[in-house]
């Protein structure tokens, strides 16, 4: 599990911590928690709105990581 998390939150070299990936993960977790809280509190769920919002959050994070891919340190092993 530790190796999996290391690969998720580091750059191409798997050694340099990447704050962008961490913020992306935290943002998605907060989005899911807020959606769950809304369902518990209001007893309503809008699957189209939820899917659109989650898709936008995931796409935004992916684009952010993609834009900076050329600046990430890489391992030369």
mmJSON file of the N, C-alpha and C atoms, coordinates in Angstrom:
{"data_MODEL":{"atom_site":{
"group_PDB":["ATOM","ATOM","ATOM","ATOM","ATOM","ATOM","ATOM","ATOM","ATOM","ATOM","ATOM","ATOM","ATOM","ATOM","ATOM","ATOM","ATOM","ATOM","ATOM","ATOM","ATOM","ATOM","ATOM","ATOM","ATOM","ATOM","ATOM","ATOM","ATOM","ATOM","ATOM","ATOM","ATOM","ATOM","ATOM","ATOM","ATOM","ATOM","ATOM","ATOM","ATOM","ATOM","ATOM","ATOM","ATOM","ATOM","ATOM","ATOM","ATOM","ATOM","ATOM","ATOM","ATOM","ATOM","ATOM","ATOM","ATOM","ATOM","ATOM","ATOM","ATOM","ATOM","ATOM","ATOM","ATOM","ATOM","ATOM","ATOM","ATOM","ATOM","ATOM","ATOM","ATOM","ATOM","ATOM","ATOM","ATOM","ATOM","ATOM","ATOM","ATOM","ATOM","ATOM","ATOM","ATOM","ATOM","ATOM","ATOM","ATOM","ATOM","ATOM","ATOM","ATOM","ATOM","ATOM","ATOM","ATOM","ATOM","ATOM","ATOM","ATOM","ATOM","ATOM","ATOM","ATOM","ATOM","ATOM","ATOM","ATOM","ATOM","ATOM","ATOM","ATOM","ATOM","ATOM","ATOM","ATOM","ATOM","ATOM","ATOM","ATOM","ATOM","ATOM","ATOM","ATOM","ATOM","ATOM","ATOM","ATOM","ATOM","ATOM","ATOM","ATOM","ATOM","ATOM","ATOM","ATOM","ATOM","ATOM","ATOM","ATOM","ATOM","ATOM","ATOM","ATOM","ATOM","ATOM","ATOM","ATOM","ATOM","ATOM","ATOM","ATOM","ATOM","ATOM","ATOM","ATOM","ATOM","ATOM","ATOM","ATOM","ATOM","ATOM","ATOM","ATOM","ATOM","ATOM","ATOM","ATOM","ATOM","ATOM","ATOM","ATOM","ATOM","ATOM","ATOM","ATOM","ATOM","ATOM","ATOM","ATOM","ATOM","ATOM","ATOM","ATOM","ATOM","ATOM","ATOM","ATOM","ATOM","ATOM","ATOM","ATOM","ATOM","ATOM","ATOM","ATOM","ATOM","ATOM","ATOM","ATOM","ATOM","ATOM","ATOM","ATOM","ATOM","ATOM","ATOM","ATOM","ATOM","ATOM","ATOM","ATOM","ATOM","ATOM","ATOM","ATOM","ATOM","ATOM","ATOM","ATOM","ATOM","ATOM","ATOM","ATOM","ATOM","ATOM","ATOM","ATOM","ATOM","ATOM"],
"id":[1,2,3,4,5,6,7,8,9,10,11,12,13,14,15,16,17,18,19,20,21,22,23,24,25,26,27,28,29,30,31,32,33,34,35,36,37,38,39,40,41,42,43,44,45,46,47,48,49,50,51,52,53,54,55,56,57,58,59,60,61,62,63,64,65,66,67,68,69,70,71,72,73,74,75,76,77,78,79,80,81,82,83,84,85,86,87,88,89,90,91,92,93,94,95,96,97,98,99,100,101,102,103,104,105,106,107,108,109,110,111,112,113,114,115,116,117,118,119,120,121,122,123,124,125,126,127,128,129,130,131,132,133,134,135,136,137,138,139,140,141,142,143,144,145,146,147,148,149,150,151,152,153,154,155,156,157,158,159,160,161,162,163,164,165,166,167,168,169,170,171,172,173,174,175,176,177,178,179,180,181,182,183,184,185,186,187,188,189,190,191,192,193,194,195,196,197,198,199,200,201,202,203,204,205,206,207,208,209,210,211,212,213,214,215,216,217,218,219,220,221,222,223,224,225,226,227,228,229,230,231],
"type_symbol":["N","C","C","N","C","C","N","C","C","N","C","C","N","C","C","N","C","C","N","C","C","N","C","C","N","C","C","N","C","C","N","C","C","N","C","C","N","C","C","N","C","C","N","C","C","N","C","C","N","C","C","N","C","C","N","C","C","N","C","C","N","C","C","N","C","C","N","C","C","N","C","C","N","C","C","N","C","C","N","C","C","N","C","C","N","C","C","N","C","C","N","C","C","N","C","C","N","C","C","N","C","C","N","C","C","N","C","C","N","C","C","N","C","C","N","C","C","N","C","C","N","C","C","N","C","C","N","C","C","N","C","C","N","C","C","N","C","C","N","C","C","N","C","C","N","C","C","N","C","C","N","C","C","N","C","C","N","C","C","N","C","C","N","C","C","N","C","C","N","C","C","N","C","C","N","C","C","N","C","C","N","C","C","N","C","C","N","C","C","N","C","C","N","C","C","N","C","C","N","C","C","N","C","C","N","C","C","N","C","C","N","C","C","N","C","C","N","C","C","N","C","C","N","C","C","N","C","C","N","C","C"],
"label_atom_id":["N","CA","C","N","CA","C","N","CA","C","N","CA","C","N","CA","C","N","CA","C","N","CA","C","N","CA","C","N","CA","C","N","CA","C","N","CA","C","N","CA","C","N","CA","C","N","CA","C","N","CA","C","N","CA","C","N","CA","C","N","CA","C","N","CA","C","N","CA","C","N","CA","C","N","CA","C","N","CA","C","N","CA","C","N","CA","C","N","CA","C","N","CA","C","N","CA","C","N","CA","C","N","CA","C","N","CA","C","N","CA","C","N","CA","C","N","CA","C","N","CA","C","N","CA","C","N","CA","C","N","CA","C","N","CA","C","N","CA","C","N","CA","C","N","CA","C","N","CA","C","N","CA","C","N","CA","C","N","CA","C","N","CA","C","N","CA","C","N","CA","C","N","CA","C","N","CA","C","N","CA","C","N","CA","C","N","CA","C","N","CA","C","N","CA","C","N","CA","C","N","CA","C","N","CA","C","N","CA","C","N","CA","C","N","CA","C","N","CA","C","N","CA","C","N","CA","C","N","CA","C","N","CA","C","N","CA","C","N","CA","C","N","CA","C","N","CA","C","N","CA","C","N","CA","C","N","CA","C","N","CA","C","N","CA","C","N","CA","C"],
"label_alt_id":[null,null,null,null,null,null,null,null,null,null,null,null,null,null,null,null,null,null,null,null,null,null,null,null,null,null,null,null,null,null,null,null,null,null,null,null,null,null,null,null,null,null,null,null,null,null,null,null,null,null,null,null,null,null,null,null,null,null,null,null,null,null,null,null,null,null,null,null,null,null,null,null,null,null,null,null,null,null,null,null,null,null,null,null,null,null,null,null,null,null,null,null,null,null,null,null,null,null,null,null,null,null,null,null,null,null,null,null,null,null,null,null,null,null,null,null,null,null,null,null,null,null,null,null,null,null,null,null,null,null,null,null,null,null,null,null,null,null,null,null,null,null,null,null,null,null,null,null,null,null,null,null,null,null,null,null,null,null,null,null,null,null,null,null,null,null,null,null,null,null,null,null,null,null,null,null,null,null,null,null,null,null,null,null,null,null,null,null,null,null,null,null,null,null,null,null,null,null,null,null,null,null,null,null,null,null,null,null,null,null,null,null,null,null,null,null,null,null,null,null,null,null,null,null,null,null,null,null,null,null,null],
"label_comp_id":["UNK","UNK","UNK","UNK","UNK","UNK","UNK","UNK","UNK","UNK","UNK","UNK","UNK","UNK","UNK","UNK","UNK","UNK","UNK","UNK","UNK","UNK","UNK","UNK","UNK","UNK","UNK","UNK","UNK","UNK","UNK","UNK","UNK","UNK","UNK","UNK","UNK","UNK","UNK","UNK","UNK","UNK","UNK","UNK","UNK","UNK","UNK","UNK","UNK","UNK","UNK","UNK","UNK","UNK","UNK","UNK","UNK","UNK","UNK","UNK","UNK","UNK","UNK","UNK","UNK","UNK","UNK","UNK","UNK","UNK","UNK","UNK","UNK","UNK","UNK","UNK","UNK","UNK","UNK","UNK","UNK","UNK","UNK","UNK","UNK","UNK","UNK","UNK","UNK","UNK","UNK","UNK","UNK","UNK","UNK","UNK","UNK","UNK","UNK","UNK","UNK","UNK","UNK","UNK","UNK","UNK","UNK","UNK","UNK","UNK","UNK","UNK","UNK","UNK","UNK","UNK","UNK","UNK","UNK","UNK","UNK","UNK","UNK","UNK","UNK","UNK","UNK","UNK","UNK","UNK","UNK","UNK","UNK","UNK","UNK","UNK","UNK","UNK","UNK","UNK","UNK","UNK","UNK","UNK","UNK","UNK","UNK","UNK","UNK","UNK","UNK","UNK","UNK","UNK","UNK","UNK","UNK","UNK","UNK","UNK","UNK","UNK","UNK","UNK","UNK","UNK","UNK","UNK","UNK","UNK","UNK","UNK","UNK","UNK","UNK","UNK","UNK","UNK","UNK","UNK","UNK","UNK","UNK","UNK","UNK","UNK","UNK","UNK","UNK","UNK","UNK","UNK","UNK","UNK","UNK","UNK","UNK","UNK","UNK","UNK","UNK","UNK","UNK","UNK","UNK","UNK","UNK","UNK","UNK","UNK","UNK","UNK","UNK","UNK","UNK","UNK","UNK","UNK","UNK","UNK","UNK","UNK","UNK","UNK","UNK","UNK","UNK","UNK","UNK","UNK","UNK"],
"label_asym_id":["A","A","A","A","A","A","A","A","A","A","A","A","A","A","A","A","A","A","A","A","A","A","A","A","A","A","A","A","A","A","A","A","A","A","A","A","A","A","A","A","A","A","A","A","A","A","A","A","A","A","A","A","A","A","A","A","A","A","A","A","A","A","A","A","A","A","A","A","A","A","A","A","A","A","A","A","A","A","A","A","A","A","A","A","A","A","A","A","A","A","A","A","A","A","A","A","A","A","A","A","A","A","A","A","A","A","A","A","A","A","A","A","A","A","A","A","A","A","A","A","A","A","A","A","A","A","A","A","A","A","A","A","A","A","A","A","A","A","A","A","A","A","A","A","A","A","A","A","A","A","A","A","A","A","A","A","A","A","A","A","A","A","A","A","A","A","A","A","A","A","A","A","A","A","A","A","A","A","A","A","A","A","A","A","A","A","A","A","A","A","A","A","A","A","A","A","A","A","A","A","A","A","A","A","A","A","A","A","A","A","A","A","A","A","A","A","A","A","A","A","A","A","A","A","A","A","A","A","A","A","A"],
"label_entity_id":["1","1","1","1","1","1","1","1","1","1","1","1","1","1","1","1","1","1","1","1","1","1","1","1","1","1","1","1","1","1","1","1","1","1","1","1","1","1","1","1","1","1","1","1","1","1","1","1","1","1","1","1","1","1","1","1","1","1","1","1","1","1","1","1","1","1","1","1","1","1","1","1","1","1","1","1","1","1","1","1","1","1","1","1","1","1","1","1","1","1","1","1","1","1","1","1","1","1","1","1","1","1","1","1","1","1","1","1","1","1","1","1","1","1","1","1","1","1","1","1","1","1","1","1","1","1","1","1","1","1","1","1","1","1","1","1","1","1","1","1","1","1","1","1","1","1","1","1","1","1","1","1","1","1","1","1","1","1","1","1","1","1","1","1","1","1","1","1","1","1","1","1","1","1","1","1","1","1","1","1","1","1","1","1","1","1","1","1","1","1","1","1","1","1","1","1","1","1","1","1","1","1","1","1","1","1","1","1","1","1","1","1","1","1","1","1","1","1","1","1","1","1","1","1","1","1","1","1","1","1","1"],
"label_seq_id":[1,1,1,2,2,2,3,3,3,4,4,4,5,5,5,6,6,6,7,7,7,8,8,8,9,9,9,10,10,10,11,11,11,12,12,12,13,13,13,14,14,14,15,15,15,16,16,16,17,17,17,18,18,18,19,19,19,20,20,20,21,21,21,22,22,22,23,23,23,24,24,24,25,25,25,26,26,26,27,27,27,28,28,28,29,29,29,30,30,30,31,31,31,32,32,32,33,33,33,34,34,34,35,35,35,36,36,36,37,37,37,38,38,38,39,39,39,40,40,40,41,41,41,42,42,42,43,43,43,44,44,44,45,45,45,46,46,46,47,47,47,48,48,48,49,49,49,50,50,50,51,51,51,52,52,52,53,53,53,54,54,54,55,55,55,56,56,56,57,57,57,58,58,58,59,59,59,60,60,60,61,61,61,62,62,62,63,63,63,64,64,64,65,65,65,66,66,66,67,67,67,68,68,68,69,69,69,70,70,70,71,71,71,72,72,72,73,73,73,74,74,74,75,75,75,76,76,76,77,77,77],
"pdbx_PDB_ins_code":[null,null,null,null,null,null,null,null,null,null,null,null,null,null,null,null,null,null,null,null,null,null,null,null,null,null,null,null,null,null,null,null,null,null,null,null,null,null,null,null,null,null,null,null,null,null,null,null,null,null,null,null,null,null,null,null,null,null,null,null,null,null,null,null,null,null,null,null,null,null,null,null,null,null,null,null,null,null,null,null,null,null,null,null,null,null,null,null,null,null,null,null,null,null,null,null,null,null,null,null,null,null,null,null,null,null,null,null,null,null,null,null,null,null,null,null,null,null,null,null,null,null,null,null,null,null,null,null,null,null,null,null,null,null,null,null,null,null,null,null,null,null,null,null,null,null,null,null,null,null,null,null,null,null,null,null,null,null,null,null,null,null,null,null,null,null,null,null,null,null,null,null,null,null,null,null,null,null,null,null,null,null,null,null,null,null,null,null,null,null,null,null,null,null,null,null,null,null,null,null,null,null,null,null,null,null,null,null,null,null,null,null,null,null,null,null,null,null,null,null,null,null,null,null,null,null,null,null,null,null,null],
"Cartn_x":[0.829,0.0,0.874,1.96,2.853,3.459,3.84,4.397,3.356,2.103,1.021,0.855,0.833,0.684,1.894,3.069,4.263,4.145,3.695,3.529,2.433,1.41,0.305,0.694,1.547,1.802,3.222,3.935,5.261,5.294,6.324,6.474,6.978,7.477,7.944,9.047,9.868,10.994,10.592,9.351,8.836,9.608,10.219,10.937,10.55,10.232,9.917,8.426,8.106,6.716,6.062,4.814,4.104,2.856,2.9,1.785,0.532,0.698,-0.454,-1.267,-0.602,-1.306,-2.012,-1.37,-1.994,-3.243,-3.127,-4.285,-5.414,-5.082,-6.091,-6.825,-6.099,-6.706,-7.562,-7.063,-7.825,-9.088,-8.979,-10.154,-11.228,-10.842,-11.813,-12.447,-11.648,-12.187,-13.174,-12.839,-13.756,-15.032,-14.898,-16.073,-16.993,-16.409,-17.213,-17.855,-17.117,-17.664,-18.809,-18.627,-19.686,-20.926,-20.73,-21.868,-22.597,-21.845,-22.461,-23.206,-22.61,-23.276,-24.571,-24.543,-25.743,-26.864,-26.524,-27.531,-28.099,-27.237,-27.704,-28.59,-28.195,-28.932,-30.239,-30.208,-31.376,-32.145,-31.611,-32.246,-32.529,-31.632,-31.767,-30.414,-30.446,-29.217,-29.461,-28.628,-28.697,-27.521,-27.734,-26.611,-25.943,-26.694,-26.099,-25.195,-25.691,-24.884,-23.654,-23.836,-22.718,-21.68,-22.129,-21.206,-20.472,-21.174,-20.552,-19.499,-19.839,-18.893,-17.676,-17.894,-16.773,-15.902,-16.525,-15.761,-14.922,-15.484,-14.728,-13.554,-13.76,-12.676,-11.56,-11.927,-10.917,-10.198,-10.941,-10.331,-9.413,-9.834,-9.001,-7.675,-7.724,-6.489,-5.597,-6.195,-5.419,-4.772,-5.51,-4.939,-3.79,-3.974,-2.914,-1.637,-1.765,-0.59,0.006,-0.855,-0.369,0.378,-0.082,0.57,1.984,2.224,3.538,4.444,4.06,4.82,6.254,6.487,7.829,8.759,8.199,9.028,9.33,8.756,8.988,10.375,11.024,12.304,12.082,12.974,12.841,14.086,13.867,15.002,15.733,17.02,17.844,18.537,17.781,18.389,18.097],
"Cartn_y":[-1.192,0.0,1.256,1.199,2.355,2.65,1.609,1.787,2.396,1.946,2.494,3.988,4.383,5.799,6.611,6.011,6.693,6.976,6.009,6.203,7.222,7.285,8.227,9.681,9.908,11.279,11.773,11.121,11.598,11.78,12.469,12.728,11.512,11.757,10.682,9.84,10.474,9.753,8.921,9.017,8.303,8.618,9.797,10.231,11.646,12.477,13.873,14.015,14.505,14.695,15.746,15.51,16.404,16.943,18.209,18.821,18.882,18.998,19.045,17.76,16.632,15.343,15.189,15.656,15.585,16.465,17.683,18.584,18.035,17.395,16.783,15.689,14.837,13.754,14.298,15.286,15.878,16.54,17.231,17.873,16.873,15.742,14.718,14.098,13.852,13.294,14.271,15.55,16.559,16.632,16.556,16.565,15.388,14.206,13.025,13.146,13.664,13.842,14.855,15.952,16.954,16.384,15.615,14.979,14.027,13.243,12.333,13.081,14.156,14.947,15.557,16.01,16.591,15.548,14.322,13.26,12.95,12.873,12.573,13.699,14.925,16.064,16.339,16.297,16.689,15.511,14.322,13.112,13.239,13.94,14.09,13.837,13.285,13.033,13.323,14.14,14.482,13.799,12.625,11.898,12.641,13.409,14.144,15.258,15.998,17.063,16.512,15.415,14.794,14.283,13.591,13.06,14.157,15.232,16.36,17.012,17.228,17.846,16.979,15.684,14.784,14.675,14.606,14.568,15.816,16.967,18.22,18.24,17.753,17.715,16.782,15.618,14.669,15.18,15.764,16.286,17.462,18.338,19.485,19.057,18.075,17.573,16.91,16.136,15.484,16.489,17.525,18.572,19.291,19.575,20.247,19.433,18.149,17.278,17.157,17.08,16.994,18.242,19.419,20.666,20.775,20.183,20.336,19.117,18.192,16.947,17.181,18.212,18.465,19.064,19.574,20.181,19.221,18.021,17.058,16.435,16.228,15.525,14.062,13.519,12.101,11.341,10.079,9.237,8.824,8.81,8.427,7.099,6.135,4.836,3.848],
"Cartn_z":[0.0,0.0,0.0,0.746,0.805,-0.574,-1.292,-2.636,-3.574,-3.454,-4.267,-4.01,-2.729,-2.39,-2.847,-2.759,-3.244,-4.737,-5.498,-6.934,-7.242,-6.415,-6.655,-6.392,-5.392,-4.942,-5.197,-6.09,-6.486,-7.997,-8.453,-9.883,-10.637,-11.84,-12.717,-12.082,-11.25,-10.657,-9.438,-9.007,-7.832,-6.563,-6.512,-5.318,-4.92,-5.888,-5.632,-5.345,-4.143,-3.745,-4.633,-5.048,-5.954,-5.259,-4.877,-4.163,-5.034,-6.343,-7.25,-7.204,-7.153,-7.076,-5.739,-4.673,-3.351,-3.297,-3.798,-3.795,-4.662,-5.761,-6.619,-5.844,-5.164,-4.399,-3.26,-2.545,-1.448,-1.988,-3.108,-3.706,-4.086,-4.643,-5.025,-3.78,-2.742,-1.499,-0.86,-0.842,-0.292,-1.128,-2.448,-3.318,-2.998,-2.844,-2.515,-1.14,-0.171,1.175,1.165,0.452,0.372,-0.313,-1.369,-2.036,-1.114,-0.348,0.618,1.705,2.202,3.238,2.699,1.473,0.865,0.782,0.426,0.34,1.723,2.734,4.091,4.614,4.378,4.927,4.173,2.849,2.05,1.47,1.574,1.023,-0.467,-1.165,-2.613,-3.262,-4.46,-5.192,-6.66,-7.226,-8.647,-9.341,-9.959,-10.551,-11.702,-12.467,-13.587,-13.057,-12.092,-11.495,-10.791,-10.069,-9.368,-10.363,-11.394,-12.398,-13.139,-13.449,-14.131,-13.245,-11.993,-11.061,-10.807,-10.601,-10.363,-11.611,-12.763,-14.009,-14.197,-13.857,-13.972,-13.0,-11.779,-10.792,-11.246,-11.749,-12.219,-13.464,-14.391,-15.613,-15.309,-14.414,-14.045,-13.434,-12.554,-11.956,-12.988,-13.867,-14.92,-15.861,-16.199,-17.055,-16.353,-15.061,-14.316,-14.279,-14.05,-14.039,-15.44,-16.442,-17.815,-18.256,-17.829,-18.223,-17.668,-16.503,-15.894,-16.09,-16.935,-17.081,-17.561,-18.345,-18.858,-17.8,-16.708,-15.667,-14.526,-14.552,-13.474,-13.605,-12.454,-12.516,-12.912,-13.725,-14.097,-13.66,-13.423,-13.052,-14.314,-14.242,-15.389,-15.139,-14.581,-14.299,-15.382],
"occupancy":[1.0,1.0,1.0,1.0,1.0,1.0,1.0,1.0,1.0,1.0,1.0,1.0,1.0,1.0,1.0,1.0,1.0,1.0,1.0,1.0,1.0,1.0,1.0,1.0,1.0,1.0,1.0,1.0,1.0,1.0,1.0,1.0,1.0,1.0,1.0,1.0,1.0,1.0,1.0,1.0,1.0,1.0,1.0,1.0,1.0,1.0,1.0,1.0,1.0,1.0,1.0,1.0,1.0,1.0,1.0,1.0,1.0,1.0,1.0,1.0,1.0,1.0,1.0,1.0,1.0,1.0,1.0,1.0,1.0,1.0,1.0,1.0,1.0,1.0,1.0,1.0,1.0,1.0,1.0,1.0,1.0,1.0,1.0,1.0,1.0,1.0,1.0,1.0,1.0,1.0,1.0,1.0,1.0,1.0,1.0,1.0,1.0,1.0,1.0,1.0,1.0,1.0,1.0,1.0,1.0,1.0,1.0,1.0,1.0,1.0,1.0,1.0,1.0,1.0,1.0,1.0,1.0,1.0,1.0,1.0,1.0,1.0,1.0,1.0,1.0,1.0,1.0,1.0,1.0,1.0,1.0,1.0,1.0,1.0,1.0,1.0,1.0,1.0,1.0,1.0,1.0,1.0,1.0,1.0,1.0,1.0,1.0,1.0,1.0,1.0,1.0,1.0,1.0,1.0,1.0,1.0,1.0,1.0,1.0,1.0,1.0,1.0,1.0,1.0,1.0,1.0,1.0,1.0,1.0,1.0,1.0,1.0,1.0,1.0,1.0,1.0,1.0,1.0,1.0,1.0,1.0,1.0,1.0,1.0,1.0,1.0,1.0,1.0,1.0,1.0,1.0,1.0,1.0,1.0,1.0,1.0,1.0,1.0,1.0,1.0,1.0,1.0,1.0,1.0,1.0,1.0,1.0,1.0,1.0,1.0,1.0,1.0,1.0,1.0,1.0,1.0,1.0,1.0,1.0,1.0,1.0,1.0,1.0,1.0,1.0,1.0,1.0,1.0,1.0,1.0,1.0],
"B_iso_or_equiv":[0.0,0.0,0.0,0.0,0.0,0.0,0.0,0.0,0.0,0.0,0.0,0.0,0.0,0.0,0.0,0.0,0.0,0.0,0.0,0.0,0.0,0.0,0.0,0.0,0.0,0.0,0.0,0.0,0.0,0.0,0.0,0.0,0.0,0.0,0.0,0.0,0.0,0.0,0.0,0.0,0.0,0.0,0.0,0.0,0.0,0.0,0.0,0.0,0.0,0.0,0.0,0.0,0.0,0.0,0.0,0.0,0.0,0.0,0.0,0.0,0.0,0.0,0.0,0.0,0.0,0.0,0.0,0.0,0.0,0.0,0.0,0.0,0.0,0.0,0.0,0.0,0.0,0.0,0.0,0.0,0.0,0.0,0.0,0.0,0.0,0.0,0.0,0.0,0.0,0.0,0.0,0.0,0.0,0.0,0.0,0.0,0.0,0.0,0.0,0.0,0.0,0.0,0.0,0.0,0.0,0.0,0.0,0.0,0.0,0.0,0.0,0.0,0.0,0.0,0.0,0.0,0.0,0.0,0.0,0.0,0.0,0.0,0.0,0.0,0.0,0.0,0.0,0.0,0.0,0.0,0.0,0.0,0.0,0.0,0.0,0.0,0.0,0.0,0.0,0.0,0.0,0.0,0.0,0.0,0.0,0.0,0.0,0.0,0.0,0.0,0.0,0.0,0.0,0.0,0.0,0.0,0.0,0.0,0.0,0.0,0.0,0.0,0.0,0.0,0.0,0.0,0.0,0.0,0.0,0.0,0.0,0.0,0.0,0.0,0.0,0.0,0.0,0.0,0.0,0.0,0.0,0.0,0.0,0.0,0.0,0.0,0.0,0.0,0.0,0.0,0.0,0.0,0.0,0.0,0.0,0.0,0.0,0.0,0.0,0.0,0.0,0.0,0.0,0.0,0.0,0.0,0.0,0.0,0.0,0.0,0.0,0.0,0.0,0.0,0.0,0.0,0.0,0.0,0.0,0.0,0.0,0.0,0.0,0.0,0.0,0.0,0.0,0.0,0.0,0.0,0.0],
"pdbx_formal_charge":[null,null,null,null,null,null,null,null,null,null,null,null,null,null,null,null,null,null,null,null,null,null,null,null,null,null,null,null,null,null,null,null,null,null,null,null,null,null,null,null,null,null,null,null,null,null,null,null,null,null,null,null,null,null,null,null,null,null,null,null,null,null,null,null,null,null,null,null,null,null,null,null,null,null,null,null,null,null,null,null,null,null,null,null,null,null,null,null,null,null,null,null,null,null,null,null,null,null,null,null,null,null,null,null,null,null,null,null,null,null,null,null,null,null,null,null,null,null,null,null,null,null,null,null,null,null,null,null,null,null,null,null,null,null,null,null,null,null,null,null,null,null,null,null,null,null,null,null,null,null,null,null,null,null,null,null,null,null,null,null,null,null,null,null,null,null,null,null,null,null,null,null,null,null,null,null,null,null,null,null,null,null,null,null,null,null,null,null,null,null,null,null,null,null,null,null,null,null,null,null,null,null,null,null,null,null,null,null,null,null,null,null,null,null,null,null,null,null,null,null,null,null,null,null,null,null,null,null,null,null,null],
"auth_seq_id":[1,1,1,2,2,2,3,3,3,4,4,4,5,5,5,6,6,6,7,7,7,8,8,8,9,9,9,10,10,10,11,11,11,12,12,12,13,13,13,14,14,14,15,15,15,16,16,16,17,17,17,18,18,18,19,19,19,20,20,20,21,21,21,22,22,22,23,23,23,24,24,24,25,25,25,26,26,26,27,27,27,28,28,28,29,29,29,30,30,30,31,31,31,32,32,32,33,33,33,34,34,34,35,35,35,36,36,36,37,37,37,38,38,38,39,39,39,40,40,40,41,41,41,42,42,42,43,43,43,44,44,44,45,45,45,46,46,46,47,47,47,48,48,48,49,49,49,50,50,50,51,51,51,52,52,52,53,53,53,54,54,54,55,55,55,56,56,56,57,57,57,58,58,58,59,59,59,60,60,60,61,61,61,62,62,62,63,63,63,64,64,64,65,65,65,66,66,66,67,67,67,68,68,68,69,69,69,70,70,70,71,71,71,72,72,72,73,73,73,74,74,74,75,75,75,76,76,76,77,77,77],
"auth_comp_id":["UNK","UNK","UNK","UNK","UNK","UNK","UNK","UNK","UNK","UNK","UNK","UNK","UNK","UNK","UNK","UNK","UNK","UNK","UNK","UNK","UNK","UNK","UNK","UNK","UNK","UNK","UNK","UNK","UNK","UNK","UNK","UNK","UNK","UNK","UNK","UNK","UNK","UNK","UNK","UNK","UNK","UNK","UNK","UNK","UNK","UNK","UNK","UNK","UNK","UNK","UNK","UNK","UNK","UNK","UNK","UNK","UNK","UNK","UNK","UNK","UNK","UNK","UNK","UNK","UNK","UNK","UNK","UNK","UNK","UNK","UNK","UNK","UNK","UNK","UNK","UNK","UNK","UNK","UNK","UNK","UNK","UNK","UNK","UNK","UNK","UNK","UNK","UNK","UNK","UNK","UNK","UNK","UNK","UNK","UNK","UNK","UNK","UNK","UNK","UNK","UNK","UNK","UNK","UNK","UNK","UNK","UNK","UNK","UNK","UNK","UNK","UNK","UNK","UNK","UNK","UNK","UNK","UNK","UNK","UNK","UNK","UNK","UNK","UNK","UNK","UNK","UNK","UNK","UNK","UNK","UNK","UNK","UNK","UNK","UNK","UNK","UNK","UNK","UNK","UNK","UNK","UNK","UNK","UNK","UNK","UNK","UNK","UNK","UNK","UNK","UNK","UNK","UNK","UNK","UNK","UNK","UNK","UNK","UNK","UNK","UNK","UNK","UNK","UNK","UNK","UNK","UNK","UNK","UNK","UNK","UNK","UNK","UNK","UNK","UNK","UNK","UNK","UNK","UNK","UNK","UNK","UNK","UNK","UNK","UNK","UNK","UNK","UNK","UNK","UNK","UNK","UNK","UNK","UNK","UNK","UNK","UNK","UNK","UNK","UNK","UNK","UNK","UNK","UNK","UNK","UNK","UNK","UNK","UNK","UNK","UNK","UNK","UNK","UNK","UNK","UNK","UNK","UNK","UNK","UNK","UNK","UNK","UNK","UNK","UNK","UNK","UNK","UNK","UNK","UNK","UNK"],
"auth_asym_id":["A","A","A","A","A","A","A","A","A","A","A","A","A","A","A","A","A","A","A","A","A","A","A","A","A","A","A","A","A","A","A","A","A","A","A","A","A","A","A","A","A","A","A","A","A","A","A","A","A","A","A","A","A","A","A","A","A","A","A","A","A","A","A","A","A","A","A","A","A","A","A","A","A","A","A","A","A","A","A","A","A","A","A","A","A","A","A","A","A","A","A","A","A","A","A","A","A","A","A","A","A","A","A","A","A","A","A","A","A","A","A","A","A","A","A","A","A","A","A","A","A","A","A","A","A","A","A","A","A","A","A","A","A","A","A","A","A","A","A","A","A","A","A","A","A","A","A","A","A","A","A","A","A","A","A","A","A","A","A","A","A","A","A","A","A","A","A","A","A","A","A","A","A","A","A","A","A","A","A","A","A","A","A","A","A","A","A","A","A","A","A","A","A","A","A","A","A","A","A","A","A","A","A","A","A","A","A","A","A","A","A","A","A","A","A","A","A","A","A","A","A","A","A","A","A","A","A","A","A","A","A"],
"auth_atom_id":["N","CA","C","N","CA","C","N","CA","C","N","CA","C","N","CA","C","N","CA","C","N","CA","C","N","CA","C","N","CA","C","N","CA","C","N","CA","C","N","CA","C","N","CA","C","N","CA","C","N","CA","C","N","CA","C","N","CA","C","N","CA","C","N","CA","C","N","CA","C","N","CA","C","N","CA","C","N","CA","C","N","CA","C","N","CA","C","N","CA","C","N","CA","C","N","CA","C","N","CA","C","N","CA","C","N","CA","C","N","CA","C","N","CA","C","N","CA","C","N","CA","C","N","CA","C","N","CA","C","N","CA","C","N","CA","C","N","CA","C","N","CA","C","N","CA","C","N","CA","C","N","CA","C","N","CA","C","N","CA","C","N","CA","C","N","CA","C","N","CA","C","N","CA","C","N","CA","C","N","CA","C","N","CA","C","N","CA","C","N","CA","C","N","CA","C","N","CA","C","N","CA","C","N","CA","C","N","CA","C","N","CA","C","N","CA","C","N","CA","C","N","CA","C","N","CA","C","N","CA","C","N","CA","C","N","CA","C","N","CA","C","N","CA","C","N","CA","C","N","CA","C","N","CA","C","N","CA","C","N","CA","C","N","CA","C","N","CA","C"],
"pdbx_PDB_model_num":[1,1,1,1,1,1,1,1,1,1,1,1,1,1,1,1,1,1,1,1,1,1,1,1,1,1,1,1,1,1,1,1,1,1,1,1,1,1,1,1,1,1,1,1,1,1,1,1,1,1,1,1,1,1,1,1,1,1,1,1,1,1,1,1,1,1,1,1,1,1,1,1,1,1,1,1,1,1,1,1,1,1,1,1,1,1,1,1,1,1,1,1,1,1,1,1,1,1,1,1,1,1,1,1,1,1,1,1,1,1,1,1,1,1,1,1,1,1,1,1,1,1,1,1,1,1,1,1,1,1,1,1,1,1,1,1,1,1,1,1,1,1,1,1,1,1,1,1,1,1,1,1,1,1,1,1,1,1,1,1,1,1,1,1,1,1,1,1,1,1,1,1,1,1,1,1,1,1,1,1,1,1,1,1,1,1,1,1,1,1,1,1,1,1,1,1,1,1,1,1,1,1,1,1,1,1,1,1,1,1,1,1,1,1,1,1,1,1,1,1,1,1,1,1,1,1,1,1,1,1,1]
}}}
